[in-house]
Amino acid sequence: MSQIELILLVQKLQNTVIDYFFMAVTMLGTESAYLLLVPLIYWCFNREIGFRVGILFISSMFLNDWLKDWIQAPRPDPQVVRVLFAESGGGYSFPSGHAQGVATFWGYLAARVANSRFTYWAAALVLLVSLSRIYLGLHYPVDVLAGIALGLVIVYGFRQLEKGVIPKLKDISISWQLLLAIILSLALLILYHDGLAFKIVGAMIGLVSGYILSYRWVEFQVESPITRQLAKVGIGVATLVLLRVGAKALLPVSNLADLSSYFLITFGALFLVPIIFKRLELIKPQ
């Protein structure tokens, strides 16, 4: 059976309810979803896991962006298959960014949480988001399978680094940690520098510098009563929205502006927002 025949087979399920269901599911694999999920984990559940899953995810997306541009595989032809929600699938097709991203993100969380029930839910989410890309006619099955496989390989590799290399980085001074983070992140632009790469590098610098400075100046416990957790989420998300809207309004349209904007959002999430929490007494010192 050909790739097109597999897409058409999946699309035989089509009706209005399923259309909206898979459009909603595919939104869980978009940039906006991860820009919310990473801070929520960092603020309310586990700071280390929140930071590491954020860095792992954006690193995975950098690799995905580079692979897509190198392979340049076209997406399914809208004249042959039914295409829905096309705005969620720009650029080339192989490997699927949604599938790779969701496998990386939830695969890492499943490995860290190490709870069978959570793992089942994570696996179901990976499969649903991946299936949504086929149902919506935005990817071939091989794109999705490759994305999942690559995401899981990345998780495995990162888990090995966590056992050896990463713990040793804590012995380096904060100044050197910041300098290395900035240099290594910017070095990625030498390898590949399309528009998305600038956003990813900006987000990477913001995450690393925000995490390092937060642990130096704003140590806090993530555990709080439910009312304070809800307040943290509301205030934190509102702050990030203001930063994003403000950056978009004030900065010119350019790659450097995108880098600066994504730096501001991620740095704000991991450093500036915890300062606000501290001022409002929503968090307790570590």
C-alpha positions as CSV (number, residue, x, y, z in Angstrom):
1,M,0.0,0.0,0.0
2,S,1.4,3.4,-1.0
3,Q,1.8,6.4,1.3
4,I,-1.1,8.2,-0.4
5,E,-3.3,5.2,0.0
6,L,-2.6,5.1,3.7
7,I,-3.5,8.7,4.1
8,L,-6.7,8.2,2.2
9,L,-7.5,5.2,4.4
10,V,-7.1,7.2,7.6
11,Q,-9.2,10.0,6.0
12,K,-12.1,7.7,5.5
13,L,-12.9,8.3,9.1
14,Q,-13.7,11.9,8.3
15,N,-16.7,13.8,9.7
16,T,-17.0,17.3,11.2
17,V,-16.5,16.1,14.8
18,I,-13.4,14.2,14.0
19,D,-12.1,17.1,11.9
20,Y,-12.3,19.4,14.9
21,F,-11.0,16.8,17.2
22,F,-7.8,16.3,15.3
23,M,-7.3,20.0,14.7
24,A,-7.5,20.4,18.5
25,V,-5.1,17.5,19.1
26,T,-2.6,18.8,16.6
27,M,-2.5,22.1,18.5
28,L,-0.9,20.3,21.3
29,G,2.1,19.9,19.2
30,T,2.4,23.6,18.3
31,E,4.9,26.2,19.5
32,S,2.4,28.0,21.7
33,A,1.6,24.8,23.6
34,Y,5.2,24.2,24.5
35,L,5.8,27.9,25.4
36,L,3.1,27.3,28.0
37,L,3.9,23.8,29.1
38,V,7.6,24.3,29.8
39,P,7.0,27.3,32.2
40,L,4.1,25.5,33.9
41,I,6.3,22.5,34.7
42,Y,9.1,24.9,35.9
43,W,6.9,27.0,38.1
44,C,4.6,24.4,39.6
45,F,6.1,20.8,39.4
46,N,9.9,20.5,39.0
47,R,12.3,23.3,38.0
48,E,15.1,21.0,36.8
49,I,12.8,18.8,34.7
50,G,11.1,21.9,33.3
51,F,14.4,23.4,32.2
52,R,15.8,20.2,30.8
53,V,12.7,19.3,28.8
54,G,12.7,22.8,27.4
55,I,16.3,22.6,26.3
56,L,15.9,19.1,24.9
57,F,12.8,20.1,23.0
58,I,14.2,23.2,21.3
59,S,17.4,21.3,20.4
60,S,15.3,18.6,18.8
61,M,13.4,21.2,16.8
62,F,16.6,22.8,15.6
63,L,17.7,19.4,14.3
64,N,14.3,18.9,12.7
65,D,14.4,22.2,11.0
66,W,17.9,21.5,9.6
67,L,16.9,18.0,8.4
68,K,13.7,19.3,6.7
69,D,15.7,21.9,4.8
70,W,18.4,19.4,3.9
71,I,16.0,16.7,2.6
72,Q,13.4,19.1,1.2
73,A,10.6,16.5,0.9
74,P,7.3,18.0,-0.3
75,R,4.1,17.6,1.7
76,P,1.2,15.6,0.4
77,D,-0.5,17.2,-2.7
78,P,-3.8,19.0,-1.7
79,Q,-5.1,17.9,-5.1
80,V,-4.7,14.2,-4.1
81,V,-5.5,14.2,-0.4
82,R,-7.8,16.3,1.7
83,V,-5.8,19.0,3.6
84,L,-7.1,20.7,6.8
85,F,-5.5,23.3,9.0
86,A,-2.7,23.8,6.5
87,E,-1.3,26.8,8.6
88,S,-0.1,24.3,11.2
89,G,2.2,22.7,8.7
90,G,4.5,25.1,6.8
91,G,7.7,24.2,5.1
92,Y,8.9,20.8,4.1
93,S,7.5,17.4,5.2
94,F,10.2,15.0,6.4
95,P,10.6,14.3,9.3
96,S,7.4,15.5,10.9
97,G,8.1,18.3,13.4
98,H,4.9,17.7,15.4
99,A,5.7,14.0,15.7
100,Q,9.4,14.5,16.6
101,G,8.5,17.3,19.1
102,V,5.8,15.4,20.9
103,A,7.9,12.3,21.1
104,T,10.9,14.3,22.4
105,F,8.8,16.3,25.0
106,W,6.5,13.6,26.3
107,G,9.1,10.8,25.9
108,Y,11.5,12.7,28.2
109,L,8.8,13.4,30.7
110,A,7.8,9.8,30.8
111,A,11.4,8.7,31.4
112,R,11.8,11.2,34.2
113,V,8.4,10.6,35.9
114,A,8.9,6.8,35.6
115,N,5.2,6.1,36.3
116,S,3.4,3.5,34.2
117,R,0.1,5.4,34.1
118,F,1.8,8.6,33.1
119,T,3.8,6.7,30.4
120,Y,0.6,5.3,28.9
121,W,-1.0,8.8,28.7
122,A,2.2,10.2,27.2
123,A,2.3,7.4,24.6
124,A,-1.3,8.0,23.8
125,L,-0.7,11.7,23.3
126,V,2.3,11.0,21.0
127,L,0.2,8.7,18.9
128,L,-2.8,11.0,18.7
129,V,-0.7,14.1,17.7
130,S,1.2,12.0,15.2
131,L,-2.0,10.5,13.7
132,S,-3.5,14.0,13.5
133,R,-0.8,15.0,11.0
134,I,-1.8,12.1,8.7
135,Y,-5.5,12.7,9.1
136,L,-5.2,16.4,8.3
137,G,-3.3,15.5,5.1
138,L,-0.2,17.4,6.2
139,H,2.3,14.5,6.4
140,Y,3.0,11.1,4.9
141,P,3.1,8.2,7.4
142,V,6.8,7.8,6.9
143,D,7.3,11.5,8.0
144,V,5.5,10.7,11.2
145,L,7.2,7.4,11.9
146,A,10.6,9.0,11.3
147,G,9.7,12.0,13.6
148,I,8.7,9.7,16.5
149,A,11.8,7.5,16.1
150,L,14.1,10.5,15.9
151,G,12.5,12.0,19.0
152,L,12.9,8.9,21.0
153,V,16.5,8.5,20.0
154,I,17.2,12.1,21.1
155,V,15.6,11.4,24.4
156,Y,17.8,8.3,24.9
157,G,20.9,10.2,24.0
158,F,20.1,13.0,26.3
159,R,19.4,10.6,29.2
160,Q,22.9,9.2,28.7
161,L,24.3,12.7,28.9
162,E,22.4,13.3,32.1
163,K,24.3,10.4,33.7
164,G,27.7,11.6,32.8
165,V,28.4,15.0,31.2
166,I,25.6,17.3,32.5
167,P,26.3,16.8,36.2
168,K,29.9,17.9,35.7
169,L,28.7,21.3,34.3
170,K,27.5,22.3,37.7
171,D,31.1,22.5,38.9
172,I,31.8,25.3,36.4
173,S,31.4,28.9,37.7
174,I,28.2,30.8,36.8
175,S,30.1,33.2,34.6
176,W,31.5,30.4,32.6
177,Q,28.2,28.6,32.4
178,L,26.6,31.7,30.9
179,L,29.4,32.4,28.5
180,L,29.4,28.8,27.3
181,A,25.6,28.8,26.9
182,I,25.7,31.9,24.8
183,I,28.7,30.9,22.6
184,L,27.4,27.3,22.0
185,S,23.9,28.6,21.2
186,L,25.1,31.3,18.8
187,A,27.5,28.7,17.2
188,L,24.4,26.8,16.0
189,L,23.7,29.7,13.6
190,I,27.0,29.0,11.9
191,L,25.7,25.5,11.1
192,Y,22.2,26.6,10.1
193,H,20.5,30.0,10.1
194,D,17.0,30.1,8.6
195,G,14.3,32.2,10.3
196,L,13.2,29.4,12.7
197,A,16.9,28.8,13.8
198,F,17.1,32.4,15.1
199,K,14.0,31.8,17.2
200,I,15.3,28.5,18.5
201,V,18.7,30.0,19.4
202,G,17.1,33.0,21.2
203,A,14.9,30.6,23.2
204,M,17.9,28.5,24.0
205,I,19.9,31.4,25.4
206,G,16.9,32.6,27.3
207,L,16.3,29.2,28.9
208,V,19.9,28.6,29.9
209,S,20.6,32.1,31.2
210,G,17.3,32.3,33.0
211,Y,17.7,29.0,34.7
212,I,21.3,29.7,35.8
213,L,20.4,33.2,37.2
214,S,17.2,31.9,38.8
215,Y,19.0,29.3,40.8
216,R,21.5,31.9,41.9
217,W,19.1,34.7,42.8
218,V,15.6,33.3,43.1
219,E,15.7,29.9,44.7
220,F,12.2,28.7,45.5
221,Q,10.1,25.6,46.2
222,V,7.6,24.7,43.5
223,E,5.2,23.1,45.9
224,S,2.4,25.5,47.0
225,P,-1.3,25.3,48.0
226,I,-3.6,25.0,45.0
227,T,-4.7,28.7,45.3
228,R,-1.1,29.9,45.0
229,Q,-0.4,27.5,42.2
230,L,-3.4,28.9,40.3
231,A,-2.2,32.4,41.0
232,K,1.3,31.6,39.8
233,V,-0.2,30.2,36.5
234,G,-2.4,33.1,35.9
235,I,0.2,35.8,36.7
236,G,2.9,33.9,34.9
237,V,1.0,33.3,31.7
238,A,-0.3,36.9,31.6
239,T,3.3,38.1,32.0
240,L,4.6,36.0,29.2
241,V,1.7,37.1,26.9
242,L,2.6,40.7,27.7
243,L,6.3,40.1,26.9
244,R,5.4,38.4,23.6
245,V,2.9,41.0,22.5
246,G,5.3,43.8,23.6
247,A,8.3,42.3,21.8
248,K,6.2,41.9,18.6
249,A,5.0,45.5,18.8
250,L,8.3,47.1,19.6
251,L,10.9,45.1,17.7
252,P,11.2,45.3,13.9
253,V,10.6,42.3,11.6
254,S,14.0,40.6,11.3
255,N,15.9,37.5,12.3
256,L,17.7,39.3,15.1
257,A,14.4,40.6,16.4
258,D,13.0,37.1,16.5
259,L,16.1,36.0,18.4
260,S,15.6,38.8,20.9
261,S,11.9,38.2,21.2
262,Y,12.3,34.5,22.0
263,F,15.1,35.2,24.4
264,L,12.9,37.6,26.2
265,I,10.0,35.2,26.5
266,T,12.1,32.2,27.8
267,F,14.3,34.3,30.0
268,G,11.2,36.0,31.4
269,A,9.6,32.6,32.1
270,L,12.6,31.2,34.0
271,F,13.9,34.3,35.7
272,L,11.7,37.4,35.6
273,V,8.4,35.6,36.4
274,P,9.9,33.9,39.5
275,I,11.0,37.3,40.7
276,I,7.4,38.5,40.5
277,F,6.3,35.4,42.4
278,K,8.8,36.2,45.1
279,R,7.7,39.8,45.4
280,L,4.1,38.7,45.7
281,E,5.0,36.0,48.2
282,L,3.6,33.2,46.0
283,I,6.7,31.1,46.5
284,K,8.7,29.9,49.5
285,P,12.6,30.0,49.6
286,Q,14.3,26.7,48.9
